[in-house]
Amino acid sequence: MVKLLTGNELLRGDVLWWAGEGWSLSIDDAVAVEDGEAIIAREAKDERVSDLALIDADRADGRWRPVKIRERIRSYGPTVRADLAREGQDWN
């Protein structure tokens, strides 16, 4: 199991994923982090991303799969209206 870094874009509230050199809207762009606390400390100073958190994830079928259901829903969109989910993403 690896750690991914996630947060919310401050102005719009979008869920963001650490992609190594910056943030992405897609969990598919996320990279596993070794020293997440250092990245959190640095990125928190920028104040464009809030609620930074490290989450547990596994790799399944070449894609990241958050361990907790809450993070899967954050990653892939609502569970009741598939038309509002991010294109090409499935929270199951």
PDB file of N, CA, C and O in Angstrom:
ATOM      1  N   MET A   1       0.846  -1.172   0.000  1.00  0.00           N
ATOM      2  CA  MET A   1       0.000   0.000   0.000  1.00  0.00           C
ATOM      3  C   MET A   1       0.894   1.238   0.000  1.00  0.00           C
ATOM      4  O   MET A   1       1.915   1.285   0.685  1.00  0.00           O
ATOM      5  N   VAL A   2       0.492   2.233  -0.777  1.00  0.00           N
ATOM      6  CA  VAL A   2       1.263   3.472  -0.886  1.00  0.00           C
ATOM      7  C   VAL A   2       0.426   4.640  -0.380  1.00  0.00           C
ATOM      8  O   VAL A   2      -0.766   4.505  -0.107  1.00  0.00           O
ATOM      9  N   LYS A   3       1.076   5.775  -0.265  1.00  0.00           N
ATOM     10  CA  LYS A   3       0.400   7.013   0.134  1.00  0.00           C
ATOM     11  C   LYS A   3       0.310   7.938  -1.070  1.00  0.00           C
ATOM     12  O   LYS A   3       1.274   8.116  -1.816  1.00  0.00           O
ATOM     13  N   LEU A   4      -0.869   8.520  -1.240  1.00  0.00           N
ATOM     14  CA  LEU A   4      -1.092   9.575  -2.226  1.00  0.00           C
ATOM     15  C   LEU A   4      -1.432  10.842  -1.463  1.00  0.00           C
ATOM     16  O   LEU A   4      -2.011  10.789  -0.377  1.00  0.00           O
ATOM     17  N   LEU A   5      -1.072  11.969  -2.032  1.00  0.00           N
ATOM     18  CA  LEU A   5      -1.368  13.260  -1.414  1.00  0.00           C
ATOM     19  C   LEU A   5      -2.538  13.898  -2.154  1.00  0.00           C
ATOM     20  O   LEU A   5      -2.538  13.998  -3.381  1.00  0.00           O
ATOM     21  N   THR A   6      -3.526  14.322  -1.390  1.00  0.00           N
ATOM     22  CA  THR A   6      -4.708  14.944  -1.963  1.00  0.00           C
ATOM     23  C   THR A   6      -5.037  16.227  -1.204  1.00  0.00           C
ATOM     24  O   THR A   6      -4.560  16.447  -0.091  1.00  0.00           O
ATOM     25  N   GLY A   7      -5.845  17.050  -1.815  1.00  0.00           N
ATOM     26  CA  GLY A   7      -6.295  18.291  -1.194  1.00  0.00           C
ATOM     27  C   GLY A   7      -7.431  18.864  -2.011  1.00  0.00           C
ATOM     28  O   GLY A   7      -7.917  18.235  -2.951  1.00  0.00           O
ATOM     29  N   ASN A   8      -7.845  20.054  -1.649  1.00  0.00           N
ATOM     30  CA  ASN A   8      -8.915  20.737  -2.371  1.00  0.00           C
ATOM     31  C   ASN A   8      -8.426  22.082  -2.867  1.00  0.00           C
ATOM     32  O   ASN A   8      -7.789  22.834  -2.130  1.00  0.00           O
ATOM     33  N   GLU A   9      -8.729  22.380  -4.120  1.00  0.00           N
ATOM     34  CA  GLU A   9      -8.398  23.682  -4.694  1.00  0.00           C
ATOM     35  C   GLU A   9      -9.217  24.722  -3.953  1.00  0.00           C
ATOM     36  O   GLU A   9     -10.440  24.608  -3.874  1.00  0.00           O
ATOM     37  N   LEU A  10      -8.564  25.721  -3.418  1.00  0.00           N
ATOM     38  CA  LEU A  10      -9.200  26.650  -2.492  1.00  0.00           C
ATOM     39  C   LEU A  10     -10.349  27.447  -3.109  1.00  0.00           C
ATOM     40  O   LEU A  10     -11.381  27.618  -2.462  1.00  0.00           O
ATOM     41  N   LEU A  11     -10.203  27.928  -4.317  1.00  0.00           N
ATOM     42  CA  LEU A  11     -11.235  28.797  -4.891  1.00  0.00           C
ATOM     43  C   LEU A  11     -12.465  28.042  -5.382  1.00  0.00           C
ATOM     44  O   LEU A  11     -13.587  28.519  -5.216  1.00  0.00           O
ATOM     45  N   ARG A  12     -12.269  26.866  -5.986  1.00  0.00           N
ATOM     46  CA  ARG A  12     -13.412  26.125  -6.544  1.00  0.00           C
ATOM     47  C   ARG A  12     -13.788  24.892  -5.739  1.00  0.00           C
ATOM     48  O   ARG A  12     -14.892  24.371  -5.892  1.00  0.00           O
ATOM     49  N   GLY A  13     -12.899  24.422  -4.894  1.00  0.00           N
ATOM     50  CA  GLY A  13     -13.177  23.242  -4.089  1.00  0.00           C
ATOM     51  C   GLY A  13     -12.909  21.922  -4.788  1.00  0.00           C
ATOM     52  O   GLY A  13     -13.208  20.864  -4.235  1.00  0.00           O
ATOM     53  N   ASP A  14     -12.347  21.961  -6.001  1.00  0.00           N
ATOM     54  CA  ASP A  14     -12.052  20.724  -6.726  1.00  0.00           C
ATOM     55  C   ASP A  14     -11.093  19.848  -5.936  1.00  0.00           C
ATOM     56  O   ASP A  14     -10.201  20.346  -5.249  1.00  0.00           O
ATOM     57  N   VAL A  15     -11.285  18.541  -6.041  1.00  0.00           N
ATOM     58  CA  VAL A  15     -10.355  17.582  -5.446  1.00  0.00           C
ATOM     59  C   VAL A  15      -9.108  17.538  -6.325  1.00  0.00           C
ATOM     60  O   VAL A  15      -9.201  17.393  -7.544  1.00  0.00           O
ATOM     61  N   LEU A  16      -7.946  17.665  -5.696  1.00  0.00           N
ATOM     62  CA  LEU A  16      -6.678  17.660  -6.417  1.00  0.00           C
ATOM     63  C   LEU A  16      -5.795  16.524  -5.923  1.00  0.00           C
ATOM     64  O   LEU A  16      -5.929  16.056  -4.792  1.00  0.00           O
ATOM     65  N   TRP A  17      -4.886  16.089  -6.798  1.00  0.00           N
ATOM     66  CA  TRP A  17      -3.946  15.009  -6.499  1.00  0.00           C
ATOM     67  C   TRP A  17      -2.538  15.462  -6.827  1.00  0.00           C
ATOM     68  O   TRP A  17      -2.308  16.081  -7.866  1.00  0.00           O
ATOM     69  N   TRP A  18      -1.583  15.156  -5.939  1.00  0.00           N
ATOM     70  CA  TRP A  18      -0.185  15.523  -6.163  1.00  0.00           C
ATOM     71  C   TRP A  18       0.363  14.672  -7.304  1.00  0.00           C
ATOM     72  O   TRP A  18       0.330  13.443  -7.250  1.00  0.00           O
ATOM     73  N   ALA A  19       0.868  15.344  -8.338  1.00  0.00           N
ATOM     74  CA  ALA A  19       1.357  14.672  -9.536  1.00  0.00           C
ATOM     75  C   ALA A  19       2.880  14.710  -9.654  1.00  0.00           C
ATOM     76  O   ALA A  19       3.427  14.401 -10.713  1.00  0.00           O
ATOM     77  N   GLY A  20       3.552  15.080  -8.597  1.00  0.00           N
ATOM     78  CA  GLY A  20       5.014  15.084  -8.597  1.00  0.00           C
ATOM     79  C   GLY A  20       5.615  16.473  -8.702  1.00  0.00           C
ATOM     80  O   GLY A  20       6.511  16.823  -7.934  1.00  0.00           O
ATOM     81  N   GLU A  21       5.135  17.257  -9.638  1.00  0.00           N
ATOM     82  CA  GLU A  21       5.629  18.623  -9.814  1.00  0.00           C
ATOM     83  C   GLU A  21       4.531  19.654  -9.630  1.00  0.00           C
ATOM     84  O   GLU A  21       4.766  20.852  -9.787  1.00  0.00           O
ATOM     85  N   GLY A  22       3.356  19.202  -9.305  1.00  0.00           N
ATOM     86  CA  GLY A  22       2.214  20.090  -9.143  1.00  0.00           C
ATOM     87  C   GLY A  22       0.960  19.264  -8.922  1.00  0.00           C
ATOM     88  O   GLY A  22       1.035  18.076  -8.611  1.00  0.00           O
ATOM     89  N   TRP A  23      -0.190  19.900  -9.083  1.00  0.00           N
ATOM     90  CA  TRP A  23      -1.472  19.277  -8.775  1.00  0.00           C
ATOM     91  C   TRP A  23      -2.236  18.926 -10.035  1.00  0.00           C
ATOM     92  O   TRP A  23      -2.089  19.585 -11.065  1.00  0.00           O
ATOM     93  N   SER A  24      -3.059  17.878  -9.953  1.00  0.00           N
ATOM     94  CA  SER A  24      -3.891  17.437 -11.070  1.00  0.00           C
ATOM     95  C   SER A  24      -5.307  17.180 -10.571  1.00  0.00           C
ATOM     96  O   SER A  24      -5.513  16.846  -9.405  1.00  0.00           O
ATOM     97  N   LEU A  25      -6.272  17.338 -11.460  1.00  0.00           N
ATOM     98  CA  LEU A  25      -7.664  17.010 -11.155  1.00  0.00           C
ATOM     99  C   LEU A  25      -7.922  15.510 -11.230  1.00  0.00           C
ATOM    100  O   LEU A  25      -8.950  15.039 -10.745  1.00  0.00           O
ATOM    101  N   SER A  26      -7.019  14.763 -11.823  1.00  0.00           N
ATOM    102  CA  SER A  26      -7.229  13.331 -12.037  1.00  0.00           C
ATOM    103  C   SER A  26      -6.332  12.493 -11.131  1.00  0.00           C
ATOM    104  O   SER A  26      -5.122  12.713 -11.063  1.00  0.00           O
ATOM    105  N   ILE A  27      -6.932  11.542 -10.444  1.00  0.00           N
ATOM    106  CA  ILE A  27      -6.165  10.616  -9.624  1.00  0.00           C
ATOM    107  C   ILE A  27      -5.217   9.784 -10.487  1.00  0.00           C
ATOM    108  O   ILE A  27      -4.209   9.283  -9.988  1.00  0.00           O
ATOM    109  N   ASP A  28      -5.526   9.633 -11.758  1.00  0.00           N
ATOM    110  CA  ASP A  28      -4.660   8.874 -12.659  1.00  0.00           C
ATOM    111  C   ASP A  28      -3.289   9.531 -12.817  1.00  0.00           C
ATOM    112  O   ASP A  28      -2.322   8.856 -13.169  1.00  0.00           O
ATOM    113  N   ASP A  29      -3.195  10.820 -12.564  1.00  0.00           N
ATOM    114  CA  ASP A  29      -1.924  11.542 -12.658  1.00  0.00           C
ATOM    115  C   ASP A  29      -1.143  11.521 -11.345  1.00  0.00           C
ATOM    116  O   ASP A  29       0.010  11.950 -11.304  1.00  0.00           O
ATOM    117  N   ALA A  30      -1.760  11.026 -10.275  1.00  0.00           N
ATOM    118  CA  ALA A  30      -1.123  11.047  -8.954  1.00  0.00           C
ATOM    119  C   ALA A  30       0.112  10.165  -8.924  1.00  0.00           C
ATOM    120  O   ALA A  30       0.208   9.171  -9.644  1.00  0.00           O
ATOM    121  N   VAL A  31       1.054  10.551  -8.074  1.00  0.00           N
ATOM    122  CA  VAL A  31       2.260   9.755  -7.849  1.00  0.00           C
ATOM    123  C   VAL A  31       2.327   9.393  -6.368  1.00  0.00           C
ATOM    124  O   VAL A  31       1.911  10.168  -5.507  1.00  0.00           O
ATOM    125  N   ALA A  32       2.851   8.220  -6.090  1.00  0.00           N
ATOM    126  CA  ALA A  32       3.065   7.807  -4.697  1.00  0.00           C
ATOM    127  C   ALA A  32       4.113   8.724  -4.080  1.00  0.00           C
ATOM    128  O   ALA A  32       5.098   9.077  -4.727  1.00  0.00           O
ATOM    129  N   VAL A  33       3.896   9.106  -2.827  1.00  0.00           N
ATOM    130  CA  VAL A  33       4.828  10.004  -2.158  1.00  0.00           C
ATOM    131  C   VAL A  33       5.557   9.275  -1.041  1.00  0.00           C
ATOM    132  O   VAL A  33       4.971   8.493  -0.293  1.00  0.00           O
ATOM    133  N   GLU A  34       6.851   9.554  -0.949  1.00  0.00           N
ATOM    134  CA  GLU A  34       7.677   8.973   0.114  1.00  0.00           C
ATOM    135  C   GLU A  34       7.657   9.861   1.351  1.00  0.00           C
ATOM    136  O   GLU A  34       7.450   9.387   2.467  1.00  0.00           O
ATOM    137  N   ASP A  35       7.874  11.152   1.138  1.00  0.00           N
ATOM    138  CA  ASP A  35       7.934  12.098   2.255  1.00  0.00           C
ATOM    139  C   ASP A  35       6.794  13.100   2.125  1.00  0.00           C
ATOM    140  O   ASP A  35       7.017  14.282   1.863  1.00  0.00           O
ATOM    141  N   GLY A  36       5.580  12.615   2.312  1.00  0.00           N
ATOM    142  CA  GLY A  36       4.395  13.442   2.145  1.00  0.00           C
ATOM    143  C   GLY A  36       4.331  14.615   3.089  1.00  0.00           C
ATOM    144  O   GLY A  36       3.821  15.675   2.726  1.00  0.00           O
ATOM    145  N   GLU A  37       4.842  14.448   4.301  1.00  0.00           N
ATOM    146  CA  GLU A  37       4.797  15.543   5.280  1.00  0.00           C
ATOM    147  C   GLU A  37       5.609  16.741   4.801  1.00  0.00           C
ATOM    148  O   GLU A  37       5.213  17.884   5.030  1.00  0.00           O
ATOM    149  N   ALA A  38       6.732  16.496   4.143  1.00  0.00           N
ATOM    150  CA  ALA A  38       7.548  17.596   3.614  1.00  0.00           C
ATOM    151  C   ALA A  38       6.814  18.331   2.502  1.00  0.00           C
ATOM    152  O   ALA A  38       6.864  19.559   2.421  1.00  0.00           O
ATOM    153  N   ILE A  39       6.137  17.582   1.650  1.00  0.00           N
ATOM    154  CA  ILE A  39       5.360  18.200   0.566  1.00  0.00           C
ATOM    155  C   ILE A  39       4.207  18.996   1.152  1.00  0.00           C
ATOM    156  O   ILE A  39       3.930  20.108   0.701  1.00  0.00           O
ATOM    157  N   ILE A  40       3.534  18.443   2.147  1.00  0.00           N
ATOM    158  CA  ILE A  40       2.436  19.160   2.798  1.00  0.00           C
ATOM    159  C   ILE A  40       2.924  20.469   3.387  1.00  0.00           C
ATOM    160  O   ILE A  40       2.278  21.502   3.211  1.00  0.00           O
ATOM    161  N   ALA A  41       4.050  20.445   4.082  1.00  0.00           N
ATOM    162  CA  ALA A  41       4.596  21.663   4.697  1.00  0.00           C
ATOM    163  C   ALA A  41       4.893  22.725   3.635  1.00  0.00           C
ATOM    164  O   ALA A  41       4.600  23.905   3.832  1.00  0.00           O
ATOM    165  N   ARG A  42       5.469  22.305   2.521  1.00  0.00           N
ATOM    166  CA  ARG A  42       5.815  23.247   1.453  1.00  0.00           C
ATOM    167  C   ARG A  42       4.563  23.779   0.761  1.00  0.00           C
ATOM    168  O   ARG A  42       4.443  24.986   0.548  1.00  0.00           O
ATOM    169  N   GLU A  43       3.631  22.899   0.410  1.00  0.00           N
ATOM    170  CA  GLU A  43       2.440  23.294  -0.333  1.00  0.00           C
ATOM    171  C   GLU A  43       1.456  24.092   0.521  1.00  0.00           C
ATOM    172  O   GLU A  43       0.721  24.925  -0.009  1.00  0.00           O
ATOM    173  N   ALA A  44       1.431  23.856   1.814  1.00  0.00           N
ATOM    174  CA  ALA A  44       0.530  24.597   2.706  1.00  0.00           C
ATOM    175  C   ALA A  44       0.875  26.087   2.725  1.00  0.00           C
ATOM    176  O   ALA A  44      -0.002  26.922   2.949  1.00  0.00           O
ATOM    177  N   LYS A  45       2.120  26.418   2.497  1.00  0.00           N
ATOM    178  CA  LYS A  45       2.543  27.822   2.459  1.00  0.00           C
ATOM    179  C   LYS A  45       1.959  28.559   1.258  1.00  0.00           C
ATOM    180  O   LYS A  45       1.753  29.772   1.312  1.00  0.00           O
ATOM    181  N   ASP A  46       1.694  27.832   0.176  1.00  0.00           N
ATOM    182  CA  ASP A  46       1.184  28.421  -1.055  1.00  0.00           C
ATOM    183  C   ASP A  46      -0.257  28.900  -0.900  1.00  0.00           C
ATOM    184  O   ASP A  46      -0.648  29.892  -1.515  1.00  0.00           O
ATOM    185  N   GLU A  47      -1.039  28.215  -0.095  1.00  0.00           N
ATOM    186  CA  GLU A  47      -2.426  28.570   0.225  1.00  0.00           C
ATOM    187  C   GLU A  47      -3.388  28.500  -0.959  1.00  0.00           C
ATOM    188  O   GLU A  47      -4.469  29.088  -0.903  1.00  0.00           O
ATOM    189  N   ARG A  48      -3.017  27.791  -2.034  1.00  0.00           N
ATOM    190  CA  ARG A  48      -3.964  27.571  -3.134  1.00  0.00           C
ATOM    191  C   ARG A  48      -4.693  26.248  -2.978  1.00  0.00           C
ATOM    192  O   ARG A  48      -5.739  26.030  -3.590  1.00  0.00           O
ATOM    193  N   VAL A  49      -4.135  25.359  -2.151  1.00  0.00           N
ATOM    194  CA  VAL A  49      -4.728  24.056  -1.903  1.00  0.00           C
ATOM    195  C   VAL A  49      -4.943  23.912  -0.405  1.00  0.00           C
ATOM    196  O   VAL A  49      -4.036  24.174   0.385  1.00  0.00           O
ATOM    197  N   SER A  50      -6.145  23.494  -0.014  1.00  0.00           N
ATOM    198  CA  SER A  50      -6.455  23.347   1.411  1.00  0.00           C
ATOM    199  C   SER A  50      -6.729  21.879   1.738  1.00  0.00           C
ATOM    200  O   SER A  50      -6.832  21.040   0.843  1.00  0.00           O
ATOM    201  N   ASP A  51      -6.843  21.590   3.012  1.00  0.00           N
ATOM    202  CA  ASP A  51      -7.172  20.238   3.496  1.00  0.00           C
ATOM    203  C   ASP A  51      -6.253  19.163   2.924  1.00  0.00           C
ATOM    204  O   ASP A  51      -6.715  18.109   2.487  1.00  0.00           O
ATOM    205  N   LEU A  52      -4.960  19.435   2.931  1.00  0.00           N
ATOM    206  CA  LEU A  52      -3.997  18.461   2.438  1.00  0.00           C
ATOM    207  C   LEU A  52      -4.003  17.220   3.317  1.00  0.00           C
ATOM    208  O   LEU A  52      -4.013  17.318   4.544  1.00  0.00           O
ATOM    209  N   ALA A  53      -3.996  16.048   2.678  1.00  0.00           N
ATOM    210  CA  ALA A  53      -4.025  14.800   3.434  1.00  0.00           C
ATOM    211  C   ALA A  53      -3.338  13.691   2.650  1.00  0.00           C
ATOM    212  O   ALA A  53      -3.385  13.650   1.421  1.00  0.00           O
ATOM    213  N   LEU A  54      -2.706  12.801   3.387  1.00  0.00           N
ATOM    214  CA  LEU A  54      -2.136  11.594   2.805  1.00  0.00           C
ATOM    215  C   LEU A  54      -3.158  10.476   2.942  1.00  0.00           C
ATOM    216  O   LEU A  54      -3.725  10.269   4.015  1.00  0.00           O
ATOM    217  N   ILE A  55      -3.389   9.761   1.857  1.00  0.00           N
ATOM    218  CA  ILE A  55      -4.358   8.662   1.907  1.00  0.00           C
ATOM    219  C   ILE A  55      -3.680   7.372   1.452  1.00  0.00           C
ATOM    220  O   ILE A  55      -2.689   7.400   0.722  1.00  0.00           O
ATOM    221  N   ASP A  56      -4.230   6.247   1.892  1.00  0.00           N
ATOM    222  CA  ASP A  56      -3.752   4.941   1.461  1.00  0.00           C
ATOM    223  C   ASP A  56      -4.395   4.580   0.136  1.00  0.00           C
ATOM    224  O   ASP A  56      -5.583   4.819  -0.082  1.00  0.00           O
ATOM    225  N   ALA A  57      -3.585   3.996  -0.752  1.00  0.00           N
ATOM    226  CA  ALA A  57      -4.107   3.571  -2.052  1.00  0.00           C
ATOM    227  C   ALA A  57      -3.346   2.343  -2.531  1.00  0.00           C
ATOM    228  O   ALA A  57      -2.215   2.088  -2.117  1.00  0.00           O
ATOM    229  N   ASP A  58      -3.983   1.605  -3.395  1.00  0.00           N
ATOM    230  CA  ASP A  58      -3.380   0.458  -4.064  1.00  0.00           C
ATOM    231  C   ASP A  58      -3.484   0.679  -5.560  1.00  0.00           C
ATOM    232  O   ASP A  58      -4.229   1.541  -6.025  1.00  0.00           O
ATOM    233  N   ARG A  59      -2.729  -0.108  -6.305  1.00  0.00           N
ATOM    234  CA  ARG A  59      -2.784  -0.072  -7.766  1.00  0.00           C
ATOM    235  C   ARG A  59      -3.611  -1.265  -8.232  1.00  0.00           C
ATOM    236  O   ARG A  59      -3.307  -2.403  -7.874  1.00  0.00           O
ATOM    237  N   ALA A  60      -4.648  -1.021  -9.022  1.00  0.00           N
ATOM    238  CA  ALA A  60      -5.483  -2.092  -9.552  1.00  0.00           C
ATOM    239  C   ALA A  60      -5.748  -1.831 -11.027  1.00  0.00           C
ATOM    240  O   ALA A  60      -6.234  -0.760 -11.391  1.00  0.00           O
ATOM    241  N   ASP A  61      -5.437  -2.787 -11.865  1.00  0.00           N
ATOM    242  CA  ASP A  61      -5.642  -2.647 -13.313  1.00  0.00           C
ATOM    243  C   ASP A  61      -4.978  -1.388 -13.865  1.00  0.00           C
ATOM    244  O   ASP A  61      -5.520  -0.729 -14.752  1.00  0.00           O
ATOM    245  N   GLY A  62      -3.807  -1.062 -13.336  1.00  0.00           N
ATOM    246  CA  GLY A  62      -3.052   0.084 -13.823  1.00  0.00           C
ATOM    247  C   GLY A  62      -3.548   1.437 -13.344  1.00  0.00           C
ATOM    248  O   GLY A  62      -3.077   2.471 -13.818  1.00  0.00           O
ATOM    249  N   ARG A  63      -4.500   1.445 -12.402  1.00  0.00           N
ATOM    250  CA  ARG A  63      -5.056   2.707 -11.890  1.00  0.00           C
ATOM    251  C   ARG A  63      -4.981   2.719 -10.376  1.00  0.00           C
ATOM    252  O   ARG A  63      -4.968   1.669  -9.733  1.00  0.00           O
ATOM    253  N   TRP A  64      -4.931   3.915  -9.814  1.00  0.00           N
ATOM    254  CA  TRP A  64      -4.967   4.054  -8.366  1.00  0.00           C
ATOM    255  C   TRP A  64      -6.358   3.741  -7.851  1.00  0.00           C
ATOM    256  O   TRP A  64      -7.362   4.079  -8.478  1.00  0.00           O
ATOM    257  N   ARG A  65      -6.401   3.089  -6.700  1.00  0.00           N
ATOM    258  CA  ARG A  65      -7.673   2.784  -6.045  1.00  0.00           C
ATOM    259  C   ARG A  65      -7.521   3.125  -4.565  1.00  0.00           C
ATOM    260  O   ARG A  65      -6.883   2.380  -3.820  1.00  0.00           O
ATOM    261  N   PRO A  66      -8.102   4.244  -4.134  1.00  0.00           N
ATOM    262  CA  PRO A  66      -8.053   4.579  -2.705  1.00  0.00           C
ATOM    263  C   PRO A  66      -8.661   3.453  -1.869  1.00  0.00           C
ATOM    264  O   PRO A  66      -9.629   2.813  -2.280  1.00  0.00           O
ATOM    265  N   VAL A  67      -8.086   3.224  -0.706  1.00  0.00           N
ATOM    266  CA  VAL A  67      -8.543   2.142   0.165  1.00  0.00           C
ATOM    267  C   VAL A  67      -9.900   2.456   0.771  1.00  0.00           C
ATOM    268  O   VAL A  67     -10.780   1.595   0.793  1.00  0.00           O
ATOM    269  N   LYS A  68     -10.082   3.666   1.260  1.00  0.00           N
ATOM    270  CA  LYS A  68     -11.337   4.031   1.927  1.00  0.00           C
ATOM    271  C   LYS A  68     -12.378   4.508   0.912  1.00  0.00           C
ATOM    272  O   LYS A  68     -12.062   5.206  -0.051  1.00  0.00           O
ATOM    273  N   ILE A  69     -13.610   4.115   1.156  1.00  0.00           N
ATOM    274  CA  ILE A  69     -14.710   4.477   0.253  1.00  0.00           C
ATOM    275  C   ILE A  69     -14.866   5.991   0.137  1.00  0.00           C
ATOM    276  O   ILE A  69     -15.186   6.495  -0.939  1.00  0.00           O
ATOM    277  N   ARG A  70     -14.645   6.719   1.227  1.00  0.00           N
ATOM    278  CA  ARG A  70     -14.749   8.186   1.197  1.00  0.00           C
ATOM    279  C   ARG A  70     -13.807   8.762   0.143  1.00  0.00           C
ATOM    280  O   ARG A  70     -14.189   9.653  -0.616  1.00  0.00           O
ATOM    281  N   GLU A  71     -12.586   8.256   0.099  1.00  0.00           N
ATOM    282  CA  GLU A  71     -11.605   8.762  -0.860  1.00  0.00           C
ATOM    283  C   GLU A  71     -11.932   8.312  -2.278  1.00  0.00           C
ATOM    284  O   GLU A  71     -11.628   9.032  -3.229  1.00  0.00           O
ATOM    285  N   ARG A  72     -12.534   7.156  -2.444  1.00  0.00           N
ATOM    286  CA  ARG A  72     -12.964   6.732  -3.781  1.00  0.00           C
ATOM    287  C   ARG A  72     -14.030   7.681  -4.312  1.00  0.00           C
ATOM    288  O   ARG A  72     -14.000   8.068  -5.481  1.00  0.00           O
ATOM    289  N   ILE A  73     -14.964   8.052  -3.458  1.00  0.00           N
ATOM    290  CA  ILE A  73     -16.017   8.981  -3.883  1.00  0.00           C
ATOM    291  C   ILE A  73     -15.406  10.338  -4.214  1.00  0.00           C
ATOM    292  O   ILE A  73     -15.789  10.950  -5.211  1.00  0.00           O
ATOM    293  N   ARG A  74     -14.468  10.822  -3.404  1.00  0.00           N
ATOM    294  CA  ARG A  74     -13.792  12.088  -3.708  1.00  0.00           C
ATOM    295  C   ARG A  74     -13.060  11.997  -5.046  1.00  0.00           C
ATOM    296  O   ARG A  74     -13.011  12.968  -5.801  1.00  0.00           O
ATOM    297  N   SER A  75     -12.492  10.822  -5.334  1.00  0.00           N
ATOM    298  CA  SER A  75     -11.698  10.632  -6.547  1.00  0.00           C
ATOM    299  C   SER A  75     -12.534  10.579  -7.807  1.00  0.00           C
ATOM    300  O   SER A  75     -12.192  11.182  -8.825  1.00  0.00           O
ATOM    301  N   TYR A  76     -13.640   9.847  -7.728  1.00  0.00           N
ATOM    302  CA  TYR A  76     -14.370   9.500  -8.939  1.00  0.00           C
ATOM    303  C   TYR A  76     -15.731  10.145  -9.076  1.00  0.00           C
ATOM    304  O   TYR A  76     -16.393   9.974 -10.100  1.00  0.00           O
ATOM    305  N   GLY A  77     -16.163  10.880  -8.071  1.00  0.00           N
ATOM    306  CA  GLY A  77     -17.408  11.606  -8.213  1.00  0.00           C
ATOM    307  C   GLY A  77     -18.564  10.969  -7.468  1.00  0.00           C
ATOM    308  O   GLY A  77     -18.390   9.971  -6.770  1.00  0.00           O
ATOM    309  N   PRO A  78     -19.734  11.543  -7.617  1.00  0.00           N
ATOM    310  CA  PRO A  78     -20.901  11.127  -6.844  1.00  0.00           C
ATOM    311  C   PRO A  78     -21.317   9.687  -7.134  1.00  0.00           C
ATOM    312  O   PRO A  78     -21.053   9.150  -8.210  1.00  0.00           O
ATOM    313  N   THR A  79     -21.967   9.084  -6.157  1.00  0.00           N
ATOM    314  CA  THR A  79     -22.405   7.694  -6.288  1.00  0.00           C
ATOM    315  C   THR A  79     -23.846   7.581  -6.770  1.00  0.00           C
ATOM    316  O   THR A  79     -24.285   6.485  -7.120  1.00  0.00           O
ATOM    317  N   VAL A  80     -24.578   8.663  -6.797  1.00  0.00           N
ATOM    318  CA  VAL A  80     -25.990   8.592  -7.164  1.00  0.00           C
ATOM    319  C   VAL A  80     -26.286   9.142  -8.555  1.00  0.00           C
ATOM    320  O   VAL A  80     -27.328   8.832  -9.133  1.00  0.00           O
ATOM    321  N   ARG A  81     -25.392   9.945  -9.092  1.00  0.00           N
ATOM    322  CA  ARG A  81     -25.605  10.532 -10.419  1.00  0.00           C
ATOM    323  C   ARG A  81     -24.353  10.332 -11.255  1.00  0.00           C
ATOM    324  O   ARG A  81     -23.441  11.159 -11.234  1.00  0.00           O
ATOM    325  N   ALA A  82     -24.315   9.247 -11.980  1.00  0.00           N
ATOM    326  CA  ALA A  82     -23.137   8.938 -12.788  1.00  0.00           C
ATOM    327  C   ALA A  82     -22.839  10.036 -13.811  1.00  0.00           C
ATOM    328  O   ALA A  82     -21.690  10.191 -14.225  1.00  0.00           O
ATOM    329  N   ASP A  83     -23.846  10.796 -14.221  1.00  0.00           N
ATOM    330  CA  ASP A  83     -23.622  11.856 -15.205  1.00  0.00           C
ATOM    331  C   ASP A  83     -22.787  13.002 -14.635  1.00  0.00           C
ATOM    332  O   ASP A  83     -22.290  13.832 -15.396  1.00  0.00           O
ATOM    333  N   LEU A  84     -22.622  13.064 -13.309  1.00  0.00           N
ATOM    334  CA  LEU A  84     -21.808  14.112 -12.697  1.00  0.00           C
ATOM    335  C   LEU A  84     -20.388  13.650 -12.385  1.00  0.00           C
ATOM    336  O   LEU A  84     -19.555  14.459 -11.976  1.00  0.00           O
ATOM    337  N   ALA A  85     -20.104  12.383 -12.569  1.00  0.00           N
ATOM    338  CA  ALA A  85     -18.772  11.840 -12.294  1.00  0.00           C
ATOM    339  C   ALA A  85     -17.785  12.344 -13.346  1.00  0.00           C
ATOM    340  O   ALA A  85     -18.174  12.735 -14.446  1.00  0.00           O
ATOM    341  N   ARG A  86     -16.520  12.327 -12.989  1.00  0.00           N
ATOM    342  CA  ARG A  86     -15.485  12.701 -13.953  1.00  0.00           C
ATOM    343  C   ARG A  86     -15.488  11.682 -15.086  1.00  0.00           C
ATOM    344  O   ARG A  86     -15.621  10.481 -14.851  1.00  0.00           O
ATOM    345  N   GLU A  87     -15.341  12.165 -16.309  1.00  0.00           N
ATOM    346  CA  GLU A  87     -15.386  11.297 -17.468  1.00  0.00           C
ATOM    347  C   GLU A  87     -14.305  10.223 -17.381  1.00  0.00           C
ATOM    348  O   GLU A  87     -13.149  10.501 -17.062  1.00  0.00           O
ATOM    349  N   GLY A  88     -14.715   8.991 -17.672  1.00  0.00           N
ATOM    350  CA  GLY A  88     -13.762   7.880 -17.668  1.00  0.00           C
ATOM    351  C   GLY A  88     -13.421   7.349 -16.304  1.00  0.00           C
ATOM    352  O   GLY A  88     -12.533   6.506 -16.182  1.00  0.00           O
ATOM    353  N   GLN A  89     -14.095   7.814 -15.268  1.00  0.00           N
ATOM    354  CA  GLN A  89     -13.771   7.368 -13.923  1.00  0.00           C
ATOM    355  C   GLN A  89     -14.946   6.610 -13.339  1.00  0.00           C
ATOM    356  O   GLN A  89     -16.105   6.894 -13.642  1.00  0.00           O
ATOM    357  N   ASP A  90     -14.628   5.645 -12.500  1.00  0.00           N
ATOM    358  CA  ASP A  90     -15.639   4.785 -11.898  1.00  0.00           C
ATOM    359  C   ASP A  90     -15.252   4.565 -10.454  1.00  0.00           C
ATOM    360  O   ASP A  90     -14.168   4.047 -10.186  1.00  0.00           O
ATOM    361  N   TRP A  91     -16.088   4.935  -9.530  1.00  0.00           N
ATOM    362  CA  TRP A  91     -15.742   4.867  -8.109  1.00  0.00           C
ATOM    363  C   TRP A  91     -15.825   3.458  -7.546  1.00  0.00           C
ATOM    364  O   TRP A  91     -15.323   3.218  -6.448  1.00  0.00           O
ATOM    365  N   ASN A  92     -16.437   2.521  -8.253  1.00  0.00           N
ATOM    366  CA  ASN A  92     -16.573   1.146  -7.733  1.00  0.00           C
ATOM    367  C   ASN A  92     -15.232   0.474  -7.602  1.00  0.00           C
ATOM    368  O   ASN A  92     -15.158  -0.680  -7.182  1.00  0.00           O
TER     369      ASN A  92
END
